[in-house]
Amino acid sequence: MPKFSFLKLFEVIIILLFSVFIQSCQQKPCHIEDRKDQVVADNTKSSSDIKDLTKKLYIYKLDGSLQCGLGAKIDLSEMRKELGSIEVFSSENKHDGLMRVQVCGHPTGYCNVYQINAKDLDKALQLGFKKWIRD
């Protein structure tokens, strides 16, 4: 009868856990900045559909809060001033849902999120905001 080796079993378990860990970020990018909208080519849309000025989307910027109470959180209304003439329909402070390393001074992941017209996205991107892809 073959000998049962706990060391061999432990090796197999470690290899399986490592492969699961590696696969986790391959299914969906781990960083929100790396997530791209999936664009599907559809030639049946008219030019009026593409330039729909009523379409709204969300943009965000980290609120400045850091772990262990470090850093100064930037209020929604204060950051709103950075958008200048861009019309804002709603705003809220939300967590981006991503995992963070637990280190004092590291960002908490809370973001100021604003709903704007899609036509103003380029202006917002130039101001340092990013497109919110969560939810």
C-alpha positions as CSV (number, residue, x, y, z in Angstrom):
1,M,0.0,0.0,0.0
2,P,1.4,3.4,-1.0
3,K,2.4,5.8,1.8
4,F,0.3,8.9,2.2
5,S,2.4,12.0,2.3
6,F,1.1,15.1,4.0
7,L,3.9,17.1,2.4
8,K,2.7,16.0,-1.1
9,L,-0.9,16.9,-0.2
10,F,0.2,20.3,1.1
11,E,2.1,20.9,-2.1
12,V,-0.9,20.2,-4.2
13,I,-3.1,22.5,-2.1
14,I,-0.6,25.4,-2.4
15,I,-0.4,24.9,-6.2
16,L,-4.2,24.9,-6.5
17,L,-4.6,28.0,-4.3
18,F,-1.9,29.8,-6.3
19,S,-3.6,29.0,-9.6
20,V,-6.9,30.3,-8.4
21,F,-5.3,33.5,-7.2
22,I,-3.6,34.0,-10.6
23,Q,-6.9,33.4,-12.4
24,S,-8.9,35.9,-10.3
25,C,-7.5,39.0,-12.1
26,Q,-7.5,37.4,-15.5
27,Q,-11.3,37.2,-15.7
28,K,-11.8,40.9,-15.0
29,P,-9.1,43.5,-14.5
30,C,-8.4,44.2,-10.8
31,H,-7.9,48.0,-11.2
32,I,-10.9,50.2,-12.1
33,E,-8.6,52.2,-14.3
34,D,-7.8,49.1,-16.4
35,R,-11.5,48.4,-17.1
36,K,-12.5,49.5,-20.6
37,D,-16.0,49.8,-21.9
38,Q,-16.7,47.0,-24.2
39,V,-17.6,48.6,-27.5
40,V,-19.6,46.6,-29.9
41,A,-19.5,47.7,-33.5
42,D,-23.0,48.3,-34.7
43,N,-23.3,49.9,-38.1
44,T,-27.1,50.2,-37.9
45,K,-27.0,53.2,-35.5
46,S,-27.7,56.5,-37.0
47,S,-25.5,59.5,-36.4
48,S,-28.2,61.0,-34.2
49,D,-28.1,58.0,-31.9
50,I,-24.3,58.3,-31.6
51,K,-24.5,62.0,-30.7
52,D,-27.3,61.7,-28.2
53,L,-26.8,64.7,-25.9
54,T,-29.2,63.4,-23.3
55,K,-27.0,60.4,-22.4
56,K,-25.6,60.6,-18.9
57,L,-22.6,58.9,-17.3
58,Y,-20.6,59.0,-14.1
59,I,-17.2,60.3,-13.5
60,Y,-15.1,60.2,-10.3
61,K,-12.0,61.3,-8.5
62,L,-10.6,59.9,-5.2
63,D,-11.7,62.0,-2.3
64,G,-8.3,62.3,-0.7
65,S,-9.1,60.3,2.4
66,L,-6.3,58.0,3.6
67,Q,-6.2,55.0,5.9
68,C,-5.7,55.6,9.6
69,G,-7.3,59.0,9.4
70,L,-4.5,60.5,7.4
71,G,-5.2,62.9,4.5
72,A,-7.9,65.4,4.2
73,K,-11.2,64.3,2.6
74,I,-12.4,66.7,-0.1
75,D,-16.1,67.5,0.2
76,L,-18.4,66.8,-2.7
77,S,-19.3,70.5,-3.2
78,E,-15.6,71.5,-3.0
79,M,-14.6,69.0,-5.7
80,R,-17.6,70.0,-7.8
81,K,-16.1,73.4,-8.3
82,E,-13.3,71.8,-10.3
83,L,-15.8,70.8,-12.9
84,G,-16.5,74.5,-13.6
85,S,-19.2,74.9,-16.3
86,I,-19.9,71.1,-16.6
87,E,-23.5,70.4,-15.6
88,V,-23.8,68.0,-12.7
89,F,-27.0,66.1,-12.2
90,S,-26.1,64.2,-9.0
91,S,-23.2,63.5,-6.8
92,E,-22.3,61.1,-4.0
93,N,-19.4,59.7,-2.1
94,K,-19.0,56.0,-2.9
95,H,-16.4,53.3,-2.4
96,D,-14.9,51.9,-5.6
97,G,-15.4,48.3,-4.3
98,L,-11.8,47.3,-4.9
99,M,-9.6,45.6,-2.4
100,R,-6.8,47.7,-0.8
101,V,-3.7,46.8,1.1
102,Q,-4.1,47.8,4.8
103,V,-1.4,50.4,5.3
104,C,-1.6,53.7,7.0
105,G,-1.4,56.5,4.5
106,H,-2.8,54.4,1.6
107,P,-6.0,55.6,-0.1
108,T,-9.3,54.3,1.3
109,G,-10.9,53.9,-2.1
110,Y,-13.7,56.4,-1.4
111,C,-14.5,58.5,-4.4
112,N,-16.6,61.6,-5.2
113,V,-18.8,60.4,-8.1
114,Y,-20.7,62.9,-10.3
115,Q,-23.3,62.3,-13.0
116,I,-22.8,64.4,-16.1
117,N,-23.8,64.6,-19.8
118,A,-21.8,62.2,-22.0
119,K,-20.8,65.1,-24.2
120,D,-18.8,66.6,-21.3
121,L,-16.7,63.5,-20.7
122,D,-13.6,64.8,-22.5
123,K,-13.7,68.0,-20.5
124,A,-13.9,66.1,-17.3
125,L,-11.1,63.7,-18.3
126,Q,-8.8,66.7,-19.0
127,L,-9.6,67.9,-15.4
128,G,-8.2,64.7,-14.0
129,F,-11.5,62.8,-13.5
130,K,-12.0,59.3,-14.7
131,K,-15.0,57.5,-16.1
132,W,-16.9,55.5,-13.4
133,I,-17.4,51.9,-14.6
134,R,-18.7,50.4,-11.4
135,D,-22.4,49.7,-10.6
